[in-house]
Amino acid sequence: MATPRRTLLVANPTARSGKAKQYIDAAMSALSASRLEPEFLPTLPNGATVAALAERLDQGDAARVVYMGGDGTFAEAAKAIILARERTGVDVPLGMLPMGTANDQGRSFGIVSGVKALETNIEIIAEGIEQWLDVGRIEAVGNDGETTATDLWFDSWGVGLSAAILSRRNRDREFVERVPFIRRFYRDKLVYTSAALRTLLRGFVAGKAFSVELSIDGERVEYTGVTDILVQGTILYAGDWIFDATSKPDDGKFEVIIMRGHADWAAAAIAGHKRNPVTTDDLEVMGLSARKVPCGSQIEVTVFRPEGIETVPAQIDGEEWSRPITTGLRTSSTTCASSSPRTRTGSNGGVTGDTTLCVCTPATAMSP
């Protein structure tokens, strides 16, 4: 059987008001020049990209998938790779041509986003250097303890304030897209920042706290007055924050960030920023203490909602998770300890092919 050589480029040609089409053409030309034999697959609406790409991978002639776009396109391409692996055993790496604002996955591996980085990022793909990325499998749990929804995540998931901010940001985006004059200057991080400030000012922190029981690898702790819980897989959050500089994308563990009020948010925002010059001593002078970031491979969050709140907002990989969270969430990952794409043995001795993803990365580590 011939060695697979085809490169499947996945992107949305209608993104950025249609401007993405010229970027896709440039990527196709550069991939061809690098002898990567590109084939373009446009993203499909209503989540249909995953099934369509997996079906294409089932043909067995693709050497790799390359996504071009934001974190949402990354997630669709990654889920398709995992689906094809589970169905037919076909397993390929994922190359990255990030064009989004946050680009948490790419930056966590030292990959720069944007049109100007296309040539460099295609060189990275052509070099064939690969690394593993832990993948989380999340379950929403109802009042009866039964699983109500499942999904995969690659960057982060959370409940509470961060998800509420994303919900407001998405509503703002929808409004901005209908007003051409505004969308010329009110976009990307400006929309997110505005949504965050307005969510805080409307009293979410003060008025909509909840209680949780958090289990990390079987160790249970209860927290009250919680405004947000974030479970992080990659080292970067929202493009600019690093909560645990020692975390690795393939260590089989996720970091858990717990927020309880303004002090926690301020400490995290200041100390966690990747360009932060503030030391732990500086935080203490300001009356803010650095928070230890717990981590684990099996995480469960049981939510105790205050009266008047039917559900708690949730997000996966920077997008709203539309499933209603009434009771709790649980997620799991196992350590990826092998470089073989078809036999990935975790710390529990089991095959963990469904919880890891192979990505194309630079030969030498670069700072996010």
C-alpha positions in Angstrom: 0.0 0.0 0.0 1.3 3.4 -1.0 2.4 5.8 1.8 -0.3 8.4 2.5 0.8 11.8 1.3 -2.3 14.0 1.1 -2.7 17.1 3.3 -6.3 18.0 4.2 -6.6 21.7 4.8 -9.7 22.6 6.8 -10.9 26.2 6.9 -13.9 28.4 6.7 -13.8 30.4 3.4 -16.6 32.8 4.6 -14.8 33.8 7.7 -13.7 37.5 8.2 -16.4 38.7 5.9 -15.0 36.5 3.1 -11.4 37.7 3.4 -10.4 34.2 4.5 -10.7 32.9 1.0 -7.5 34.8 -0.1 -5.7 33.4 2.9 -6.8 29.9 2.1 -5.5 30.3 -1.5 -2.2 31.5 -0.1 -2.0 28.5 2.2 -2.9 26.1 -0.6 -0.1 27.5 -2.8 2.5 27.3 0.1 1.5 23.8 0.9 1.9 22.8 -2.7 5.3 24.5 -2.9 6.3 22.4 0.1 5.1 19.2 -1.8 2.5 18.5 0.9 -0.2 17.7 -1.8 -3.0 19.8 -0.3 -6.7 19.2 -0.6 -9.2 21.8 0.6 -12.2 20.9 2.8 -14.4 23.8 3.8 -16.0 23.8 7.2 -19.7 23.0 7.4 -22.4 24.6 9.5 -24.1 23.0 12.5 -21.1 20.9 13.5 -21.2 18.8 10.3 -17.4 19.3 9.8 -16.5 16.6 12.2 -18.4 13.8 10.5 -17.4 15.0 7.0 -13.7 15.2 7.7 -13.7 11.8 9.6 -15.4 10.2 6.5 -12.7 11.7 4.3 -9.9 10.4 6.6 -11.5 6.9 6.5 -10.2 6.7 2.9 -6.7 6.2 4.3 -4.7 8.4 1.8 -4.2 11.4 4.1 -0.9 12.0 5.8 -2.1 14.9 7.9 -4.9 17.3 8.6 -4.1 21.1 8.8 -6.6 23.5 10.3 -6.7 27.1 9.4 -8.7 29.5 11.6 -9.5 29.9 15.3 -9.9 27.6 18.2 -13.3 26.4 17.0 -11.8 25.1 13.7 -9.0 23.4 15.7 -11.6 21.6 17.8 -13.6 20.4 14.8 -10.5 19.1 13.0 -9.2 17.4 16.2 -12.5 15.7 16.9 -12.6 14.4 13.4 -9.1 12.9 13.7 -10.2 11.1 16.9 -13.4 9.9 15.4 -11.6 8.4 12.4 -9.1 6.7 14.8 -11.9 5.2 16.8 -13.8 4.0 13.7 -11.1 2.7 11.4 -7.8 3.0 13.2 -6.6 5.7 10.8 -4.5 8.2 12.8 -2.9 11.3 11.5 -1.3 14.4 13.1 -2.8 17.9 13.1 -0.9 20.8 11.7 -1.7 24.3 12.8 -2.2 27.5 10.8 -3.9 29.6 13.5 -5.7 32.8 12.5 -7.7 33.4 15.7 -7.3 36.0 18.4 -6.5 33.7 21.4 -4.7 30.8 19.6 -4.2 29.0 23.0 -3.3 25.7 21.4 -0.8 27.1 18.9 0.9 29.5 21.3 1.3 26.8 23.9 3.5 25.1 21.4 5.3 28.2 20.2 3.3 28.6 17.0 2.4 32.2 16.0 -0.9 33.1 14.5 -1.7 35.3 11.5 -1.2 35.6 7.8 2.4 36.8 8.2 3.2 33.5 9.9 1.8 31.2 7.2 5.2 30.4 5.6 6.9 29.7 8.9 4.0 27.5 10.1 3.9 25.5 6.9 7.7 24.9 7.3 6.9 23.5 10.8 4.3 21.1 9.3 6.7 20.0 6.5 9.5 19.3 9.0 7.3 16.6 10.6 8.1 17.3 14.2 5.3 16.0 16.3 4.2 16.2 20.0 1.2 14.9 21.9 -1.6 16.9 23.4 -3.8 15.6 26.2 -7.5 15.6 25.3 -10.2 15.8 27.9 -13.5 14.0 27.8 -16.2 15.9 29.6 -19.6 14.7 30.8 -22.5 16.8 32.1 -24.4 15.1 34.9 -28.1 15.7 35.8 -29.8 15.7 39.1 -30.3 11.9 38.9 -26.6 11.3 38.5 -27.0 10.2 34.9 -24.9 11.6 32.1 -26.8 14.1 30.0 -24.2 15.1 27.4 -20.5 14.3 26.5 -17.9 16.1 24.5 -14.2 16.4 23.9 -12.1 19.5 24.8 -8.5 20.5 24.0 -7.8 23.8 25.7 -10.0 24.5 28.7 -13.5 24.2 30.1 -15.2 26.1 32.9 -18.4 26.9 34.7 -19.4 30.3 36.1 -18.1 33.7 35.2 -15.8 32.8 32.3 -18.7 31.1 30.5 -21.1 34.0 31.3 -18.5 36.4 29.7 -18.3 34.2 26.6 -22.1 34.2 26.3 -22.3 38.0 26.5 -19.4 38.3 24.0 -21.2 36.0 21.5 -24.3 38.1 21.8 -22.2 41.3 21.2 -20.6 39.6 18.2 -24.0 38.9 16.7 -25.0 42.5 17.2 -21.7 43.9 15.7 -22.0 41.7 12.6 -25.3 43.4 11.8 -23.8 46.9 12.0 -21.0 47.3 9.4 -19.7 50.6 10.8 -19.3 49.3 14.3 -17.6 46.0 13.3 -14.8 47.9 11.6 -13.3 48.8 15.0 -15.3 46.8 17.6 -14.0 43.3 17.3 -11.8 40.5 18.7 -10.3 41.3 22.1 -12.1 44.6 22.4 -15.4 42.7 22.2 -14.2 40.2 24.8 -12.9 42.9 27.2 -16.1 44.9 27.0 -18.2 41.7 27.7 -15.9 40.9 30.7 -16.2 44.4 32.2 -19.9 44.6 31.8 -20.5 41.1 33.2 -18.4 42.0 36.3 -20.1 45.4 36.7 -23.6 43.8 36.6 -22.8 42.0 39.8 -22.1 38.4 38.7 -19.3 38.1 41.2 -21.3 39.5 44.1 -24.7 38.1 43.3 -24.4 34.8 41.5 -21.8 32.7 43.4 -22.4 29.0 43.9 -21.0 26.2 46.0 -19.1 23.2 44.6 -17.7 19.9 45.6 -14.4 19.4 43.7 -12.8 16.0 43.3 -9.3 15.8 41.9 -8.0 12.2 41.5 -10.4 11.1 44.3 -9.6 13.8 46.8 -12.7 15.8 47.6 -12.9 19.4 48.8 -15.9 21.7 49.2 -15.9 25.4 48.3 -18.5 28.1 48.9 -18.9 31.5 47.3 -17.4 30.2 44.0 -17.8 32.5 41.0 -15.8 30.5 38.5 -14.0 27.2 38.0 -11.6 26.8 35.1 -10.0 23.5 34.1 -7.0 24.1 31.9 -5.2 21.7 29.5 -2.8 23.9 27.6 -0.4 26.3 29.3 -2.1 29.5 28.0 -5.6 30.8 28.8 -7.3 33.4 26.6 -4.0 34.0 24.8 -2.3 35.9 27.7 -2.6 34.1 31.0 -0.4 31.3 32.4 -1.7 30.0 35.7 0.9 27.2 36.1 4.2 27.7 34.3 5.2 24.1 35.0 2.3 22.5 33.2 2.9 20.4 30.1 0.5 19.6 27.2 1.2 15.9 27.4 1.5 15.2 31.1 -1.9 13.6 31.5 -3.0 16.3 34.0 -5.2 19.3 34.0 -4.8 22.4 36.1 -7.8 23.6 38.2 -8.3 27.3 38.9 -10.9 28.2 41.5 -12.2 31.8 41.8 -14.0 33.1 44.8 -14.6 36.8 44.6 -12.8 39.9 43.4 -9.5 39.1 45.2 -9.0 35.8 43.4 -9.8 37.4 40.1 -7.4 40.2 40.7 -4.6 37.9 41.9 -5.1 35.6 38.9 -5.3 38.5 36.4 -2.2 40.2 37.7 0.0 37.2 38.7 -1.1 35.0 35.8 -0.4 37.4 32.9 2.4 36.1 30.8 4.2 39.4 30.8 3.6 40.0 34.5 6.6 41.6 36.4 4.8 41.3 39.7 6.3 38.9 42.3 4.6 37.0 45.0 5.9 39.5 47.6 4.3 42.3 45.5 1.0 40.6 45.6 1.1 40.3 49.4 1.8 44.0 49.7 -1.3 44.6 47.6 -3.3 42.3 49.9 -3.5 39.6 47.3 -2.0 36.1 47.9 -0.8 33.8 45.1 -3.0 30.8 44.7 -1.6 27.2 44.5 -3.0 25.6 41.3 -4.0 22.0 41.9 -3.9 19.5 39.1 -5.0 15.9 38.3 -6.2 13.5 35.6 -9.6 12.7 36.9 -11.7 15.8 37.9 -15.3 16.0 39.0 -17.2 19.2 39.8 -20.5 19.0 41.6 -22.4 22.3 41.5 -24.8 23.4 44.3 -26.9 26.2 42.7 -28.3 29.0 44.9 -32.1 29.5 44.8 -33.2 31.3 41.6 -30.5 29.9 39.3 -31.7 27.0 37.2 -28.4 26.3 35.4 -24.8 27.5 35.6 -23.2 28.7 32.3 -20.4 26.5 30.9 -17.8 26.8 28.2 -15.5 24.5 26.3 -12.4 25.8 24.5 -13.6 29.3 24.6 -17.1 28.6 23.2 -20.4 28.3 25.0 -21.4 24.8 25.9 -25.2 24.8 25.2 -25.9 21.8 27.4 -27.6 22.8 30.6 -25.4 22.3 33.7 -27.8 21.5 36.5 -25.7 19.4 38.8 -22.1 18.7 37.8 -19.3 18.0 35.3 -16.6 15.5 35.2 -13.6 15.2 32.9 -10.7 12.8 32.5 -7.4 12.3 30.8 -4.6 9.8 31.0 -0.9 10.3 30.7 0.5 10.1 27.2 3.9 8.5 27.6 4.6 7.1 24.2 5.6 8.6 20.8 3.8 5.9 18.8 0.6 7.3 17.2 -1.3 4.0 17.5 -0.2 2.7 20.9 -0.3 5.3 23.6 0.1 3.8 27.0 -1.0 5.8 30.0 0.0 5.7 33.6 -2.8 3.3 34.4 -1.5 0.8 31.9 -4.4 1.2 29.4 -4.4 2.3 25.8 -5.3 6.0 25.8 -5.5 6.7 22.0 -8.9 8.4 22.5 -7.5 10.9 25.0 -4.4 12.2 23.1 -3.9 14.1 19.9 -0.7 14.3 17.8 0.2 17.9 16.7 2.9 19.3 14.4 5.2 21.6 16.5 8.5 23.5 16.1 11.7 21.5 16.5 12.8 23.7 19.4 10.5 25.0 22.2 9.6 28.7 22.0 8.0 30.9 24.6 4.2 31.3 24.4 
